[in-house]
């Protein structure tokens, strides 16, 4: 982790297109201003973590809903009872 010291109204630049500026410092709180292209999502850590948990939950549901894949040309096993014609 890179640790930098900055004062109010000073900035850092990341990858030529993201700028983080110290907007205000009050006690133990720092307000940051972030300028980034619209295609780059910027979230507080707790919001980002919630989004990731939601994505993992959706993937688990998708996996549970998909039928098993056939292996080596075999057909997946069918469930239920088979009817016999006379």
PyMOL commands that place a pseudoatom at each C-alpha (Angstrom):
pseudoatom trace, name=CA, resn=UNK, resi=1, chain=A, elem=C, hetatm=0, pos=[0.000, 0.000, 0.000]
pseudoatom trace, name=CA, resn=UNK, resi=2, chain=A, elem=C, hetatm=0, pos=[1.264, 3.443, -0.909]
pseudoatom trace, name=CA, resn=UNK, resi=3, chain=A, elem=C, hetatm=0, pos=[0.779, 5.980, 1.880]
pseudoatom trace, name=CA, resn=UNK, resi=4, chain=A, elem=C, hetatm=0, pos=[0.852, 9.691, 0.993]
pseudoatom trace, name=CA, resn=UNK, resi=5, chain=A, elem=C, hetatm=0, pos=[0.455, 12.849, 3.042]
pseudoatom trace, name=CA, resn=UNK, resi=6, chain=A, elem=C, hetatm=0, pos=[-1.803, 15.510, 1.543]
pseudoatom trace, name=CA, resn=UNK, resi=7, chain=A, elem=C, hetatm=0, pos=[-3.330, 18.709, 2.837]
pseudoatom trace, name=CA, resn=UNK, resi=8, chain=A, elem=C, hetatm=0, pos=[-6.636, 20.382, 2.025]
pseudoatom trace, name=CA, resn=UNK, resi=9, chain=A, elem=C, hetatm=0, pos=[-6.974, 21.195, -1.711]
pseudoatom trace, name=CA, resn=UNK, resi=10, chain=A, elem=C, hetatm=0, pos=[-4.058, 18.910, -2.651]
pseudoatom trace, name=CA, resn=UNK, resi=11, chain=A, elem=C, hetatm=0, pos=[-4.561, 15.956, -5.006]
pseudoatom trace, name=CA, resn=UNK, resi=12, chain=A, elem=C, hetatm=0, pos=[-3.155, 12.689, -6.214]
pseudoatom trace, name=CA, resn=UNK, resi=13, chain=A, elem=C, hetatm=0, pos=[-3.537, 11.361, -9.765]
pseudoatom trace, name=CA, resn=UNK, resi=14, chain=A, elem=C, hetatm=0, pos=[-3.992, 7.696, -10.694]
pseudoatom trace, name=CA, resn=UNK, resi=15, chain=A, elem=C, hetatm=0, pos=[-3.400, 6.449, -14.243]
pseudoatom trace, name=CA, resn=UNK, resi=16, chain=A, elem=C, hetatm=0, pos=[-3.760, 9.888, -15.914]
pseudoatom trace, name=CA, resn=UNK, resi=17, chain=A, elem=C, hetatm=0, pos=[-7.573, 9.839, -15.610]
pseudoatom trace, name=CA, resn=UNK, resi=18, chain=A, elem=C, hetatm=0, pos=[-8.462, 9.592, -11.901]
pseudoatom trace, name=CA, resn=UNK, resi=19, chain=A, elem=C, hetatm=0, pos=[-7.877, 12.496, -9.532]
pseudoatom trace, name=CA, resn=UNK, resi=20, chain=A, elem=C, hetatm=0, pos=[-8.474, 12.376, -5.776]
pseudoatom trace, name=CA, resn=UNK, resi=21, chain=A, elem=C, hetatm=0, pos=[-8.552, 15.734, -3.988]
pseudoatom trace, name=CA, resn=UNK, resi=22, chain=A, elem=C, hetatm=0, pos=[-8.635, 16.422, -0.250]
pseudoatom trace, name=CA, resn=UNK, resi=23, chain=A, elem=C, hetatm=0, pos=[-11.734, 18.627, 0.068]
pseudoatom trace, name=CA, resn=UNK, resi=24, chain=A, elem=C, hetatm=0, pos=[-11.895, 19.054, 3.839]
pseudoatom trace, name=CA, resn=UNK, resi=25, chain=A, elem=C, hetatm=0, pos=[-10.332, 17.772, 7.058]
pseudoatom trace, name=CA, resn=UNK, resi=26, chain=A, elem=C, hetatm=0, pos=[-12.328, 17.977, 10.310]
pseudoatom trace, name=CA, resn=UNK, resi=27, chain=A, elem=C, hetatm=0, pos=[-10.959, 16.155, 13.301]
pseudoatom trace, name=CA, resn=UNK, resi=28, chain=A, elem=C, hetatm=0, pos=[-10.623, 12.489, 12.349]
pseudoatom trace, name=CA, resn=UNK, resi=29, chain=A, elem=C, hetatm=0, pos=[-12.720, 12.817, 9.162]
pseudoatom trace, name=CA, resn=UNK, resi=30, chain=A, elem=C, hetatm=0, pos=[-11.400, 13.557, 5.696]
pseudoatom trace, name=CA, resn=UNK, resi=31, chain=A, elem=C, hetatm=0, pos=[-13.650, 14.500, 2.781]
pseudoatom trace, name=CA, resn=UNK, resi=32, chain=A, elem=C, hetatm=0, pos=[-12.395, 13.393, -0.623]
pseudoatom trace, name=CA, resn=UNK, resi=33, chain=A, elem=C, hetatm=0, pos=[-13.415, 14.566, -4.064]
pseudoatom trace, name=CA, resn=UNK, resi=34, chain=A, elem=C, hetatm=0, pos=[-12.942, 11.990, -6.826]
pseudoatom trace, name=CA, resn=UNK, resi=35, chain=A, elem=C, hetatm=0, pos=[-12.888, 12.778, -10.528]
pseudoatom trace, name=CA, resn=UNK, resi=36, chain=A, elem=C, hetatm=0, pos=[-12.971, 9.682, -12.756]
pseudoatom trace, name=CA, resn=UNK, resi=37, chain=A, elem=C, hetatm=0, pos=[-14.417, 8.658, -16.132]
pseudoatom trace, name=CA, resn=UNK, resi=38, chain=A, elem=C, hetatm=0, pos=[-18.057, 7.524, -15.980]
pseudoatom trace, name=CA, resn=UNK, resi=39, chain=A, elem=C, hetatm=0, pos=[-17.106, 3.956, -16.997]
pseudoatom trace, name=CA, resn=UNK, resi=40, chain=A, elem=C, hetatm=0, pos=[-14.995, 3.551, -13.840]
pseudoatom trace, name=CA, resn=UNK, resi=41, chain=A, elem=C, hetatm=0, pos=[-17.221, 2.757, -10.851]
pseudoatom trace, name=CA, resn=UNK, resi=42, chain=A, elem=C, hetatm=0, pos=[-16.305, 4.494, -7.590]
pseudoatom trace, name=CA, resn=UNK, resi=43, chain=A, elem=C, hetatm=0, pos=[-17.877, 3.219, -4.349]
pseudoatom trace, name=CA, resn=UNK, resi=44, chain=A, elem=C, hetatm=0, pos=[-17.302, 3.436, -0.619]
pseudoatom trace, name=CA, resn=UNK, resi=45, chain=A, elem=C, hetatm=0, pos=[-15.824, 0.111, 0.567]
pseudoatom trace, name=CA, resn=UNK, resi=46, chain=A, elem=C, hetatm=0, pos=[-18.988, -0.984, 2.415]
pseudoatom trace, name=CA, resn=UNK, resi=47, chain=A, elem=C, hetatm=0, pos=[-21.104, -0.353, -0.704]
pseudoatom trace, name=CA, resn=UNK, resi=48, chain=A, elem=C, hetatm=0, pos=[-18.599, -2.208, -2.911]
pseudoatom trace, name=CA, resn=UNK, resi=49, chain=A, elem=C, hetatm=0, pos=[-18.612, -5.193, -0.512]
pseudoatom trace, name=CA, resn=UNK, resi=50, chain=A, elem=C, hetatm=0, pos=[-22.433, -5.289, -0.544]
pseudoatom trace, name=CA, resn=UNK, resi=51, chain=A, elem=C, hetatm=0, pos=[-22.441, -5.266, -4.359]
pseudoatom trace, name=CA, resn=UNK, resi=52, chain=A, elem=C, hetatm=0, pos=[-19.934, -8.140, -4.430]
pseudoatom trace, name=CA, resn=UNK, resi=53, chain=A, elem=C, hetatm=0, pos=[-22.001, -10.181, -1.925]
pseudoatom trace, name=CA, resn=UNK, resi=54, chain=A, elem=C, hetatm=0, pos=[-25.106, -9.612, -4.051]
pseudoatom trace, name=CA, resn=UNK, resi=55, chain=A, elem=C, hetatm=0, pos=[-23.261, -10.725, -7.201]
pseudoatom trace, name=CA, resn=UNK, resi=56, chain=A, elem=C, hetatm=0, pos=[-22.022, -13.897, -5.458]
pseudoatom trace, name=CA, resn=UNK, resi=57, chain=A, elem=C, hetatm=0, pos=[-25.561, -14.599, -4.268]
pseudoatom trace, name=CA, resn=UNK, resi=58, chain=A, elem=C, hetatm=0, pos=[-26.932, -14.224, -7.812]
pseudoatom trace, name=CA, resn=UNK, resi=59, chain=A, elem=C, hetatm=0, pos=[-24.239, -16.563, -9.176]
pseudoatom trace, name=CA, resn=UNK, resi=60, chain=A, elem=C, hetatm=0, pos=[-25.119, -19.179, -6.552]
pseudoatom trace, name=CA, resn=UNK, resi=61, chain=A, elem=C, hetatm=0, pos=[-28.792, -18.975, -7.557]
pseudoatom trace, name=CA, resn=UNK, resi=62, chain=A, elem=C, hetatm=0, pos=[-27.894, -19.246, -11.268]
pseudoatom trace, name=CA, resn=UNK, resi=63, chain=A, elem=C, hetatm=0, pos=[-25.759, -22.341, -10.620]
pseudoatom trace, name=CA, resn=UNK, resi=64, chain=A, elem=C, hetatm=0, pos=[-28.539, -23.963, -8.602]
pseudoatom trace, name=CA, resn=UNK, resi=65, chain=A, elem=C, hetatm=0, pos=[-31.070, -23.374, -11.387]
pseudoatom trace, name=CA, resn=UNK, resi=66, chain=A, elem=C, hetatm=0, pos=[-28.937, -24.810, -14.223]
pseudoatom trace, name=CA, resn=UNK, resi=67, chain=A, elem=C, hetatm=0, pos=[-29.403, -28.528, -15.053]
pseudoatom trace, name=CA, resn=UNK, resi=68, chain=A, elem=C, hetatm=0, pos=[-26.289, -30.735, -14.893]
pseudoatom trace, name=CA, resn=UNK, resi=69, chain=A, elem=C, hetatm=0, pos=[-24.181, -30.810, -18.042]
pseudoatom trace, name=CA, resn=UNK, resi=70, chain=A, elem=C, hetatm=0, pos=[-23.849, -34.010, -20.073]
pseudoatom trace, name=CA, resn=UNK, resi=71, chain=A, elem=C, hetatm=0, pos=[-20.408, -35.596, -19.989]
pseudoatom trace, name=CA, resn=UNK, resi=72, chain=A, elem=C, hetatm=0, pos=[-18.849, -37.459, -22.908]
pseudoatom trace, name=CA, resn=UNK, resi=73, chain=A, elem=C, hetatm=0, pos=[-21.989, -37.575, -25.060]
pseudoatom trace, name=CA, resn=UNK, resi=74, chain=A, elem=C, hetatm=0, pos=[-24.172, -38.946, -22.268]
pseudoatom trace, name=CA, resn=UNK, resi=75, chain=A, elem=C, hetatm=0, pos=[-27.622, -37.540, -21.765]
pseudoatom trace, name=CA, resn=UNK, resi=76, chain=A, elem=C, hetatm=0, pos=[-28.340, -36.041, -18.341]
pseudoatom trace, name=CA, resn=UNK, resi=77, chain=A, elem=C, hetatm=0, pos=[-30.357, -38.331, -16.093]
pseudoatom trace, name=CA, resn=UNK, resi=78, chain=A, elem=C, hetatm=0, pos=[-34.077, -37.664, -16.210]
pseudoatom trace, name=CA, resn=UNK, resi=79, chain=A, elem=C, hetatm=0, pos=[-36.085, -37.299, -13.061]
pseudoatom trace, name=CA, resn=UNK, resi=80, chain=A, elem=C, hetatm=0, pos=[-39.598, -38.504, -12.357]
pseudoatom trace, name=CA, resn=UNK, resi=81, chain=A, elem=C, hetatm=0, pos=[-41.397, -41.704, -13.260]
pseudoatom trace, name=CA, resn=UNK, resi=82, chain=A, elem=C, hetatm=0, pos=[-41.492, -43.103, -16.739]
pseudoatom trace, name=CA, resn=UNK, resi=83, chain=A, elem=C, hetatm=0, pos=[-44.816, -44.168, -18.220]
pseudoatom trace, name=CA, resn=UNK, resi=84, chain=A, elem=C, hetatm=0, pos=[-45.080, -47.535, -19.964]
pseudoatom trace, name=CA, resn=UNK, resi=85, chain=A, elem=C, hetatm=0, pos=[-47.321, -48.004, -22.994]
pseudoatom trace, name=CA, resn=UNK, resi=86, chain=A, elem=C, hetatm=0, pos=[-48.977, -51.375, -23.531]
for i in range(1, 86): cmd.bond("trace and resi %d" % i, "trace and resi %d" % (i + 1))
show_as sticks, trace
zoom trace
